[in-house]
Amino acid sequence: MALDPVSAMRVLTLNPGSSSLKAALHDGDLVDTRTWQAADARADERAVSEALAEWGPPGCVAVRFVHGGSRPGPVVLDDAVLRELERLSPLAPLHQPLSVDVARVVRGLLPGTPVVGCFDTSFHTGLPAAAARYPLPRAWTSQNRLRRYGFHGLSCRHALRRAAELLGRAEDELRLVVAHIGAGVSVTAIRGGASVDTSMGFTALEGAAMATRSGSVDPGLLLHVLEAGEVTVPRLAHVLHRESGLAGMTGTSGDLRDVLAARDQGDHDAREALAVYVHRLRREIGAAAMSLDRLDAVVFTGGVAEHQPGVVGEILAGCGVLGLRAALPGGSGDRVVRTGDGPAVLVVTAREDLELRRGALALVGVRSG
């Protein structure tokens, strides 16, 4: 069957991270991928230029943004939209500035080519009020800006799609908990094909412990540290984003491989840090499950889920109260680890690039129709 012109369009997807730029070229069913070490505008421009030199000009470009504010879906990026997205950088400082830089680089290198922004927050825009609202004064929250936004939405959307395929169920029938475990960690409850609760909130700091991010910390503790004059507000922000989590607890880079190696060598701090990491993840999985009327499956995705099955096994070992049985998710690729009595357990490769392509083509198709 021949592909329609929109589906066959060459789409370049760009996923800026805190230390790398992932690029993929989609041409119908074909795909090629590359990863460049890049964490600033100059390195990003070099990486994008190399991708274009290797692959040639695409029909459109899709860029992943961690924060899109209240935008419910992809948008074509122009100067005004990029200025608005840039103002959200303090809420996602590890990723948002890089996405803005990449989008500007692409628009400069490919004038006239549609550049589409796709947002992790879009999947969570329909959160129920009970899950989205913070218990703060109405005067603060009445404009609906100081609320829980949620993140990792592109990953969650792909996990839902693949879970439905692997389990042979309709997406809107499934009740899932999706644990995205990479450098950033989030847990999301999905019901009726939509996010109904998630561990990250106003920023990507809330929730479970992460590689360098703290996750949730008692705000009273942070107020105490500030009032004691031990740190300034900018320094505190830096510490919470870049020097906490596994990195802060162990003195390592925060890369889980380094922490596991240290634990295997008998390092006490590494052992305790991993115990905190696993405990916080179990707690978020349990909390997310309480937002569902039943639990059909828990889906693990992200780099840690894909490459560290032992850690997933440790998490599952403490989730018996949810009907989950301990299992070592061996094998590779997207797979069902366990079915039978109780919820299923799945491991799904994180493929934000496929959701970026899908979002861009849907938008370009509308504009071209």
Helices and strands as residue ranges (DSSP letters): E 10-16, E 20-27, E 30-37, H 41-55, E 60-65, E 75-76, H 79-86, G 89-91, H 96-109, E 115-119, G 120-124, H 129-132, H 138-141, H 153-167, G 171-173, E 175-181, E 185-191, E 194-198, H 219-227, H 233-242, H 245-250, H 256-264, H 268-289, E 297-301, H 303-307, H 309-317, G 320-322, E 335-338, E 344-348, H 352-368
